[in-house]
Amino acid sequence: MICHFMTEWAMCFEIWLFPKSLKLFNFYLVIASISKTHFYVSHS
């Protein structure tokens, strides 16, 4: 995982440190992708 800013680095380190956080972050990415797809579909 590439982190450009210190805040992102800290978050990535925390995620790397705690597998639960990684699962939660992946879950957030899935939800964000679904929401984005839904937005494009509903506004096309």
C-alpha positions in Angstrom: 0.0 0.0 0.0 1.5 3.4 -1.0 0.9 6.3 1.3 1.8 9.8 0.2 1.0 11.9 3.3 1.9 11.4 7.0 -1.7 11.0 8.0 -2.2 8.3 5.4 1.1 6.7 6.5 -0.1 6.6 10.1 -3.5 5.2 9.0 -1.8 2.6 6.8 0.5 1.6 9.7 -2.4 1.2 12.0 -4.2 -0.9 9.3 -1.1 -3.0 8.8 -0.8 -3.4 12.6 -4.4 -4.5 13.1 -6.0 -7.0 10.7 -9.4 -6.0 11.9 -8.8 -2.4 10.7 -7.7 -3.8 7.3 -11.0 -5.7 7.0 -12.9 -2.6 8.0 -11.0 -0.5 5.4 -11.6 -3.1 2.7 -15.3 -3.1 3.7 -15.3 0.8 3.4 -13.7 0.5 -0.1 -16.4 -1.9 -1.2 -19.2 0.3 0.1 -17.6 3.4 -1.6 -17.4 1.5 -4.9 -21.0 0.4 -4.7 -22.1 3.9 -3.8 -20.2 5.4 -6.7 -21.6 2.9 -9.1 -25.1 3.6 -7.8 -24.5 7.3 -8.2 -23.4 6.9 -11.8 -26.3 4.6 -12.6 -28.9 6.8 -11.0 -27.6 10.0 -12.6 -27.0 8.7 -16.1 
